[in-house]
């Protein structure tokens, strides 16, 4: 279409001036506005008032956000142990005592959220080529591995003793085991020099044989009600099982991972909406559906992580892929115009939440980069999501707008009013993962503004 057609026969200077003013979004004086109408001006090219930056993010812009987060995390989570009483640094790990603790910081080095962060930093290193991200992970996992043998002896002598690696040595929930175990296996594959295998085996042993399960083998909890499925537990188990299958070649880990995805989905996936409910209680005659955003993120991330290492010849590969595709299609339909998703995905009067949006940006971008979903349909979704997330990374490198840790509820108020906080650890790993994967997406595919909208660039017909 010739957008200058409305100006045919008019003075070139007037035509060019009006076009420039229109394209820049400039408000014209009243006298000039009289000449601005459907005949004189290409109104469809007027600049929209987007609340979130619109268009393809730049490599430099994505990298700058990742660097900002890394700088903050380096300072906020020191890789050091100190004397618990004096807070004096301990540089000789042969001088550990029962009072030794990790140097105080903003976050816990052994939490499941930090398992996500360790994996995100490894991905950031691969995407940017900057080894500082990988060093962040390797240094902290090295520290955990180095102090673990000493505290294993302490806990053997006194199981109630305080230990900075208690959750590593004595996991009592999937939260303690899955995410950090998966990160350790990835780090070991990438050459981490620490002796991580005893810790990995301990985690997998817990997931495989100690965590409570329903009679059909589905991982479950007995809180807040007996025989409860938490959608979160897909991520707290499956990526670790999948990575263990990849590390050892043992089919049983892949089989269990696939079983969890399919059996959770059978009970908890709403096919009409393309969304998962957060919780499912076996004894309930009716299953309330609260489609909590971050839990749906854990599910989406679980599936892309499983497909990354699951052999394509495995009987579960196609069903898991189909489940991921259905979920991404459902998620995309609920994206807000700001690029975010809501705390309860299908209730747009709940607040816009950062960590879930980052997880979706990662999972959808990874699905595009691996060819799991239609890149033309979903790439704009992922890019808009990243642009939204980037606005929530402060100058300091903190991630704002993240819902704090959340249990399970069966009423809307519980989810509507969960607090948000920059110290909610759930936001940092997803931001690193999202930025890394979107960076790879922008390197792999070309985009353009075509008739004012962001499109995957294709060859001219």
Secondary structure in CASP SS format (residue, H / E / C, confidence):
PFRMAT SS
TARGET T0000
AUTHOR 0000-0000-0000
METHOD secondary structure of the structure
MODEL  1
X C 1.00
X C 1.00
X C 1.00
X C 1.00
X H 1.00
X H 1.00
X H 1.00
X C 1.00
X C 1.00
X C 1.00
X C 1.00
X H 1.00
X H 1.00
X H 1.00
X H 1.00
X H 1.00
X H 1.00
X H 1.00
X H 1.00
X H 1.00
X H 1.00
X H 1.00
X H 1.00
X H 1.00
X C 1.00
X C 1.00
X C 1.00
X C 1.00
X C 1.00
X H 1.00
X H 1.00
X H 1.00
X H 1.00
X C 1.00
X C 1.00
X C 1.00
X C 1.00
X C 1.00
X C 1.00
X C 1.00
X C 1.00
X C 1.00
X H 1.00
X H 1.00
X H 1.00
X C 1.00
X C 1.00
X C 1.00
X C 1.00
X C 1.00
X C 1.00
X C 1.00
X C 1.00
X C 1.00
X C 1.00
X C 1.00
X C 1.00
X C 1.00
X H 1.00
X H 1.00
X H 1.00
X H 1.00
X H 1.00
X H 1.00
X H 1.00
X H 1.00
X H 1.00
X H 1.00
X H 1.00
X H 1.00
X H 1.00
X H 1.00
X H 1.00
X H 1.00
X H 1.00
X H 1.00
X C 1.00
X C 1.00
X C 1.00
X C 1.00
X E 1.00
X E 1.00
X E 1.00
X C 1.00
X C 1.00
X C 1.00
X C 1.00
X C 1.00
X E 1.00
X E 1.00
X C 1.00
X C 1.00
X H 1.00
X H 1.00
X H 1.00
X C 1.00
X C 1.00
X C 1.00
X C 1.00
X E 1.00
X E 1.00
X E 1.00
X C 1.00
X C 1.00
X C 1.00
X C 1.00
X C 1.00
X C 1.00
X C 1.00
X C 1.00
X C 1.00
X H 1.00
X H 1.00
X H 1.00
X H 1.00
X H 1.00
X H 1.00
X H 1.00
X H 1.00
X H 1.00
X H 1.00
X H 1.00
X H 1.00
X H 1.00
X H 1.00
X H 1.00
X H 1.00
X H 1.00
X C 1.00
X C 1.00
X H 1.00
X H 1.00
X H 1.00
X H 1.00
X H 1.00
X H 1.00
X H 1.00
X H 1.00
X H 1.00
X H 1.00
X H 1.00
X H 1.00
X H 1.00
X H 1.00
X H 1.00
X H 1.00
X H 1.00
X H 1.00
X H 1.00
X H 1.00
X H 1.00
X H 1.00
X H 1.00
X H 1.00
X H 1.00
X H 1.00
X H 1.00
X C 1.00
X C 1.00
X C 1.00
X C 1.00
X C 1.00
X C 1.00
X C 1.00
X C 1.00
X H 1.00
X H 1.00
X H 1.00
X H 1.00
X C 1.00
X C 1.00
X C 1.00
X C 1.00
X H 1.00
X H 1.00
X H 1.00
X H 1.00
X H 1.00
X H 1.00
X H 1.00
X H 1.00
X H 1.00
X H 1.00
X H 1.00
X H 1.00
X H 1.00
X H 1.00
X H 1.00
X H 1.00
X C 1.00
X C 1.00
X C 1.00
X C 1.00
X C 1.00
X C 1.00
X C 1.00
X H 1.00
X H 1.00
X H 1.00
X H 1.00
X H 1.00
X H 1.00
X H 1.00
X H 1.00
X H 1.00
X H 1.00
X H 1.00
X H 1.00
X H 1.00
X H 1.00
X C 1.00
X C 1.00
X E 1.00
X C 1.00
X C 1.00
X C 1.00
X C 1.00
X C 1.00
X E 1.00
X C 1.00
X E 1.00
X C 1.00
X C 1.00
X C 1.00
X C 1.00
X C 1.00
X C 1.00
X E 1.00
X E 1.00
X E 1.00
X C 1.00
X H 1.00
X H 1.00
X H 1.00
X H 1.00
X C 1.00
X C 1.00
X H 1.00
X H 1.00
X H 1.00
X H 1.00
X H 1.00
X H 1.00
X H 1.00
X H 1.00
X H 1.00
X H 1.00
X H 1.00
X C 1.00
X C 1.00
X H 1.00
X H 1.00
X H 1.00
X H 1.00
X H 1.00
X H 1.00
X H 1.00
X H 1.00
X H 1.00
X H 1.00
X H 1.00
X H 1.00
X H 1.00
X H 1.00
X H 1.00
X H 1.00
X H 1.00
X H 1.00
X E 1.00
X E 1.00
X C 1.00
X C 1.00
X C 1.00
X C 1.00
X E 1.00
X E 1.00
X C 1.00
X C 1.00
X E 1.00
X E 1.00
X E 1.00
X C 1.00
X C 1.00
X C 1.00
X C 1.00
X C 1.00
X C 1.00
X C 1.00
X C 1.00
X C 1.00
X C 1.00
X E 1.00
X H 1.00
X H 1.00
X H 1.00
X H 1.00
X H 1.00
X H 1.00
X H 1.00
X H 1.00
X H 1.00
X H 1.00
X H 1.00
X H 1.00
X H 1.00
X H 1.00
X H 1.00
X H 1.00
X H 1.00
X C 1.00
X C 1.00
X C 1.00
X C 1.00
X C 1.00
X C 1.00
X C 1.00
X H 1.00
X H 1.00
X H 1.00
X H 1.00
X H 1.00
X H 1.00
X H 1.00
X H 1.00
X H 1.00
X H 1.00
X H 1.00
X H 1.00
X H 1.00
X H 1.00
X H 1.00
X H 1.00
X H 1.00
X C 1.00
X C 1.00
X C 1.00
X C 1.00
X C 1.00
X C 1.00
X C 1.00
X E 1.00
X E 1.00
X C 1.00
X E 1.00
X C 1.00
X C 1.00
X C 1.00
X C 1.00
X C 1.00
X C 1.00
X C 1.00
X E 1.00
X E 1.00
X H 1.00
X H 1.00
X H 1.00
X H 1.00
X H 1.00
X H 1.00
X H 1.00
X H 1.00
X H 1.00
X H 1.00
X H 1.00
X H 1.00
X H 1.00
X H 1.00
X H 1.00
X H 1.00
X C 1.00
X C 1.00
X C 1.00
X C 1.00
X C 1.00
X H 1.00
X H 1.00
X H 1.00
X H 1.00
X H 1.00
X H 1.00
X H 1.00
X H 1.00
X H 1.00
X H 1.00
X H 1.00
X H 1.00
X H 1.00
X H 1.00
X H 1.00
X H 1.00
X C 1.00
X C 1.00
X E 1.00
X C 1.00
X C 1.00
X C 1.00
X C 1.00
X C 1.00
X E 1.00
X C 1.00
X C 1.00
X C 1.00
X E 1.00
X C 1.00
X C 1.00
X C 1.00
X C 1.00
X C 1.00
X C 1.00
X C 1.00
X C 1.00
X H 1.00
X H 1.00
X H 1.00
X H 1.00
X H 1.00
X C 1.00
X C 1.00
X C 1.00
X E 1.00
X C 1.00
X C 1.00
X C 1.00
X C 1.00
X C 1.00
X H 1.00
X H 1.00
X H 1.00
X H 1.00
X H 1.00
X H 1.00
X H 1.00
X H 1.00
X H 1.00
X H 1.00
X H 1.00
X H 1.00
X H 1.00
X H 1.00
X H 1.00
X H 1.00
X H 1.00
X H 1.00
X H 1.00
X C 1.00
X C 1.00
X E 1.00
X E 1.00
X E 1.00
X E 1.00
X C 1.00
X C 1.00
X E 1.00
X E 1.00
X E 1.00
X E 1.00
X C 1.00
X C 1.00
X C 1.00
X C 1.00
X C 1.00
END
